[in-house]
Amino acid sequence: QVQLVESGGGLVQAGGSLRLSCAASGRTLSGYTMSWFRQAPGKEREFVAAISWSGVNTRYASSVEGRFTVSRDNAKNTVFLQMISLKPEDTAVYYCAKSRRIYYFVSPDVREFDAWGQGTQVTISS
């Protein structure tokens, strides 16, 4: 079973940037799509970005397209989310998640993911 640990969250002003990391242990992420989701208070968890096992394919929610970049380092079993031009509406707990199916890209449905991190808080002040 893989364990995922997110880090890099924090409090920044609007227009600022953050880089989130998701480190995996216990099992390799090789062959699996990895995604980022976020959940704001009172709202459902929503898809943010995904990256295929090779890193060649990515997908983004329309709300973050052009501002967020997902990447991965398979040698380090780590996934990243670079966020720039942050807005107050980006405030949420951010989670990384591992796809349930190997060599599958991608579904934004939370049920397609079988391992989740504990989340890292991102707060953007206006």
C-alpha positions as CSV (number, residue, x, y, z in Angstrom):
1,Q,0.0,0.0,0.0
2,V,1.3,3.4,-0.9
3,Q,1.5,6.3,1.5
4,L,1.2,9.8,0.2
5,V,2.4,12.9,2.0
6,E,1.8,16.4,0.8
7,S,3.8,19.5,1.7
8,G,4.4,23.0,0.6
9,G,1.1,24.6,1.5
10,G,0.9,28.0,3.3
11,L,-0.5,31.5,3.4
12,V,0.4,33.8,0.5
13,Q,-1.0,37.0,-1.0
14,A,-3.0,37.0,-4.1
15,G,-0.7,36.9,-7.1
16,G,1.8,34.9,-5.3
17,S,3.0,31.4,-5.9
18,L,3.5,28.1,-4.1
19,R,4.9,24.7,-5.0
20,L,3.3,21.7,-3.5
21,S,5.0,18.3,-3.3
22,C,3.6,14.8,-2.8
23,A,6.0,12.2,-1.7
24,A,5.1,8.5,-2.0
25,S,6.5,5.7,0.1
26,G,5.7,2.0,0.4
27,R,5.2,1.4,-3.3
28,T,6.4,2.9,-6.6
29,L,4.1,5.3,-8.5
30,S,5.5,3.9,-11.7
31,G,2.7,3.2,-14.2
32,Y,0.0,5.2,-12.3
33,T,-1.6,8.5,-13.1
34,M,-1.3,10.9,-10.2
35,S,-3.7,13.8,-9.6
36,W,-4.2,16.8,-7.4
37,F,-7.6,17.6,-5.9
38,R,-8.7,20.4,-3.6
39,Q,-11.5,20.9,-1.2
40,A,-12.7,24.3,0.1
41,P,-14.8,24.6,3.2
42,G,-18.4,23.6,2.5
43,K,-17.6,22.4,-1.0
44,E,-17.0,19.0,-2.6
45,R,-13.6,17.8,-3.4
46,E,-12.7,18.9,-7.0
47,F,-10.2,17.8,-9.6
48,V,-7.3,20.2,-10.1
49,A,-4.7,18.5,-12.3
50,A,-3.4,15.1,-13.4
51,I,-0.2,13.7,-14.9
52,S,0.2,10.4,-16.6
53,W,2.7,7.8,-15.5
54,S,5.3,8.9,-18.0
55,G,4.7,12.6,-17.4
56,V,3.9,13.2,-21.1
57,N,0.2,13.8,-20.6
58,T,-1.4,16.3,-18.3
59,R,-4.8,17.6,-17.7
60,Y,-6.1,20.6,-15.8
61,A,-9.3,22.0,-14.5
62,S,-10.4,25.1,-16.5
63,S,-10.1,27.2,-13.3
64,V,-6.4,26.6,-13.0
65,E,-5.3,26.1,-16.7
66,G,-2.4,28.4,-17.5
67,R,-1.6,29.0,-13.8
68,F,-0.9,25.6,-12.4
69,T,1.7,23.1,-13.7
70,V,1.8,19.4,-12.6
71,S,5.0,17.5,-12.9
72,R,6.6,14.3,-11.5
73,D,10.0,12.8,-10.7
74,N,9.6,9.1,-10.9
75,A,13.1,8.4,-9.6
76,K,12.1,10.2,-6.4
77,N,8.5,8.9,-6.4
78,T,7.3,12.5,-6.0
79,V,4.7,14.6,-7.7
80,F,4.6,18.4,-7.8
81,L,2.1,21.2,-8.3
82,Q,3.5,24.6,-9.2
83,M,1.0,27.3,-8.7
84,I,1.4,30.9,-9.8
85,S,-0.9,33.9,-10.0
86,L,-2.8,32.6,-7.0
87,K,-6.3,33.9,-6.3
88,P,-8.4,33.9,-3.1
89,E,-10.7,31.3,-4.7
90,D,-7.7,28.9,-4.8
91,T,-7.9,28.6,-1.0
92,A,-8.5,25.0,-0.1
93,V,-6.9,21.9,1.3
94,Y,-4.9,20.3,-1.6
95,Y,-4.7,16.5,-1.9
96,C,-2.6,14.3,-4.1
97,A,-4.1,11.0,-5.2
98,K,-3.0,7.8,-7.0
99,S,-5.1,6.3,-9.8
100,R,-6.7,3.0,-9.0
101,R,-5.9,1.6,-12.4
102,I,-2.5,1.2,-13.9
103,Y,-1.7,2.7,-17.2
104,Y,-5.0,4.7,-17.2
105,F,-5.3,8.4,-18.0
106,V,-7.5,9.9,-16.6
107,S,-10.8,10.5,-14.8
108,P,-11.6,13.4,-12.5
109,D,-13.9,11.1,-10.5
110,V,-12.6,10.7,-6.9
111,R,-13.7,7.1,-7.0
112,E,-11.0,6.4,-9.6
113,F,-8.3,7.0,-7.0
114,D,-7.4,4.5,-4.2
115,A,-4.7,6.3,-2.2
116,W,-4.8,9.9,-0.8
117,G,-2.5,12.0,1.2
118,Q,-3.6,13.9,4.3
119,G,-3.8,17.2,2.5
120,T,-1.9,20.5,2.8
121,Q,-3.7,23.8,3.4
122,V,-3.3,26.6,0.9
123,T,-4.7,30.0,1.9
124,I,-4.6,33.0,-0.4
125,S,-5.3,36.4,1.0
126,S,-6.7,39.2,-1.0
